[in-house]
Amino acid sequence: MVGTIDEFRAQLIGGGARANQFKVEINNPRNAGNPGIDLRNAAFLCSATQLPGMSVEEIEVPFRGRTIRIAGDRDFADPWTATFLNDTDFRIRNGMERWQNAINDLASGRGVNNTLDYCADLTVSQLDRDDKVIKVYKFVNAWPQAIGSIELSSASATEIENFEVTFRYQHFLASDVNSGGEFAVEVSLSI
């Protein structure tokens, strides 16, 4: 049955979630031996990211000429990326470079060994038009795997530099999915 325009609008709660209404929070790694990581303005300078996709891998079991597919393990193979605007003090860029350098120093190749020292939890929150948090994804034990290049050109007089950071993480949690767990409490307290 085809509904009316008014019925359709009634089903689109809040006018629909908007792709430009989001907030990214980058926490510092615990490593006290790595001063100078200042990511306070990451929430303001993050210009693009994505909410993660999800998949559960399948296990194929052959049975009498047929293949039965059963649910396997969840796969977190896709990294999470965020694009940041670059300001003139390079605060976010320097912070990411220092964080990555603590993992593996540019000159010596040495770095911290304990994941607790170089991993941090990151979040991306979907906001409504009134900046109220409506959905949160928390990336657990994340670290910057790749820091993208910044393109320079004398022809780009009206553009602000930006760069992408690719994070690897152990797993993620999603608000209203991990019911009754620790994340549900954290989300309700942070809103």
C-alpha positions as CSV (number, residue, x, y, z in Angstrom):
1,M,0.0,0.0,0.0
2,V,1.3,3.4,-0.9
3,G,1.1,6.1,1.8
4,T,0.6,9.8,1.5
5,I,3.3,12.4,1.8
6,D,2.1,13.3,5.3
7,E,2.3,9.6,6.4
8,F,5.9,9.5,5.0
9,R,6.9,12.7,6.9
10,A,5.4,11.3,10.1
11,Q,7.7,8.2,9.8
12,L,10.9,10.3,9.3
13,I,11.6,11.0,12.9
14,G,13.2,14.3,13.7
15,G,13.4,15.2,10.0
16,G,16.0,12.5,9.5
17,A,19.6,12.2,10.7
18,R,21.9,14.7,9.1
19,A,25.4,13.8,7.8
20,N,26.9,17.1,8.9
21,Q,25.7,16.8,12.5
22,F,28.5,14.8,14.3
23,K,31.2,15.2,16.9
24,V,34.5,13.3,17.2
25,E,36.3,12.9,20.5
26,I,40.0,11.8,20.4
27,N,41.3,10.8,23.8
28,N,45.0,10.8,24.6
29,P,46.9,7.6,25.1
30,R,47.8,6.8,28.6
31,N,51.5,6.9,28.0
32,A,52.8,9.6,30.5
33,G,56.2,9.5,28.7
34,N,54.7,11.2,25.7
35,P,54.0,14.8,26.6
36,G,52.8,17.3,24.0
37,I,49.8,15.4,22.6
38,D,47.1,18.1,22.6
39,L,44.0,17.0,20.8
40,R,41.5,19.3,22.6
41,N,40.2,20.9,19.4
42,A,39.8,17.7,17.4
43,A,36.0,17.8,17.9
44,F,35.9,21.2,16.2
45,L,38.5,20.5,13.4
46,C,37.2,17.1,12.3
47,S,35.6,17.8,9.0
48,A,34.6,14.3,7.9
49,T,34.4,10.8,9.2
50,Q,32.0,7.9,9.0
51,L,29.8,5.7,11.3
52,P,31.3,2.2,11.1
53,G,29.7,-0.6,9.2
54,M,29.3,-4.1,10.8
55,S,29.6,-7.6,9.6
56,V,29.5,-11.1,11.0
57,E,31.6,-13.5,8.9
58,E,30.0,-16.7,7.7
59,I,31.2,-20.3,8.1
60,E,30.3,-22.5,5.2
61,V,29.5,-26.1,6.1
62,P,29.1,-28.6,3.2
63,F,26.2,-31.0,3.7
64,R,25.2,-33.6,1.1
65,G,25.8,-31.4,-1.9
66,R,24.5,-28.2,-0.3
67,T,26.2,-25.5,1.6
68,I,24.9,-24.4,4.9
69,R,26.0,-21.0,6.1
70,I,26.1,-20.3,9.8
71,A,27.1,-17.2,11.6
72,G,30.8,-17.0,12.5
73,D,32.8,-14.3,14.3
74,R,32.5,-10.6,14.0
75,D,35.1,-9.0,11.9
76,F,36.6,-5.6,12.6
77,A,38.8,-5.5,9.6
78,D,37.8,-2.0,8.4
79,P,39.8,0.8,10.0
80,W,38.2,4.1,11.0
81,T,39.2,7.3,9.3
82,A,38.8,10.9,10.2
83,T,39.6,14.0,8.2
84,F,40.9,17.1,10.1
85,L,41.3,20.7,9.0
86,N,44.8,22.0,9.7
87,D,45.2,25.2,11.6
88,T,48.4,27.2,11.7
89,D,49.7,25.8,14.9
90,F,49.4,22.2,13.5
91,R,48.0,21.1,16.9
92,I,46.1,18.1,15.7
93,R,48.8,17.1,13.1
94,N,51.5,17.4,15.7
95,G,49.5,15.5,18.2
96,M,49.0,12.6,15.8
97,E,52.6,12.6,14.7
98,R,53.8,12.6,18.4
99,W,51.3,9.8,19.2
100,Q,52.5,7.7,16.3
101,N,56.2,8.5,17.1
102,A,55.7,7.2,20.6
103,I,54.7,3.9,19.0
104,N,57.7,3.8,16.6
105,D,60.2,6.6,16.7
106,L,61.1,8.1,13.3
107,A,64.8,8.0,14.0
108,S,65.5,5.1,16.4
109,G,62.6,2.8,15.6
110,R,62.0,2.4,19.3
111,G,58.7,2.9,21.0
112,V,56.4,1.9,23.8
113,N,55.6,-1.8,23.9
114,N,52.5,-2.0,26.1
115,T,49.3,-1.4,24.2
116,L,47.8,0.3,27.3
117,D,50.5,3.0,26.8
118,Y,49.7,3.8,23.2
119,C,46.0,2.9,22.7
120,A,43.1,5.2,23.6
121,D,39.3,5.1,23.2
122,L,37.8,7.3,20.5
123,T,34.2,8.2,19.9
124,V,32.0,9.5,17.1
125,S,28.6,10.8,18.0
126,Q,25.7,11.5,15.7
127,L,23.9,14.7,16.8
128,D,20.4,16.0,16.1
129,R,19.7,19.5,14.9
130,D,19.9,20.8,18.5
131,D,23.3,19.2,19.1
132,K,21.8,16.4,21.3
133,V,23.6,13.1,21.1
134,I,21.4,10.5,19.4
135,K,23.9,7.7,18.7
136,V,27.5,7.0,19.8
137,Y,30.1,4.6,18.5
138,K,33.1,4.0,20.8
139,F,36.3,2.7,19.2
140,V,38.1,0.7,21.9
141,N,42.0,0.6,22.1
142,A,42.6,2.7,19.0
143,W,45.9,4.0,17.6
144,P,46.8,6.1,14.6
145,Q,47.9,3.6,11.9
146,A,48.4,6.2,9.1
147,I,48.6,10.0,8.9
148,G,47.8,11.2,5.4
149,S,49.8,13.7,3.4
150,I,48.9,17.3,3.1
151,E,48.7,18.5,-0.5
152,L,50.4,21.8,-1.1
153,S,49.9,23.9,-4.2
154,S,50.4,27.5,-5.2
155,A,47.1,27.4,-7.1
156,S,45.1,26.6,-3.9
157,A,44.8,30.1,-2.4
158,T,41.3,29.7,-1.1
159,E,41.5,26.3,0.5
160,I,42.3,25.2,4.1
161,E,44.7,22.3,4.4
162,N,43.3,19.0,5.6
163,F,44.6,15.5,6.2
164,E,43.2,12.1,7.0
165,V,44.1,9.9,9.9
166,T,43.4,6.1,9.8
167,F,42.9,4.5,13.1
168,R,43.1,0.8,14.0
169,Y,41.0,-0.4,16.9
170,Q,40.3,-3.6,18.8
171,H,36.5,-3.4,18.5
172,F,33.8,-0.9,18.7
173,L,30.7,-0.5,20.9
174,A,27.4,1.1,19.7
175,S,25.0,2.9,22.0
176,D,21.5,1.2,22.2
177,V,23.1,-2.0,20.9
178,N,25.3,-3.1,23.8
179,S,22.3,-3.1,26.2
180,G,22.9,-3.4,29.9
181,G,26.7,-3.2,29.4
182,E,29.2,-0.7,30.5
183,F,28.9,1.4,27.4
184,A,25.2,2.1,27.9
185,V,26.0,3.6,31.3
186,E,28.9,5.7,29.8
187,V,26.7,7.1,27.1
188,S,23.9,8.1,29.4
189,L,26.4,9.9,31.7
190,S,28.1,11.7,28.8
191,I,25.0,13.1,27.2
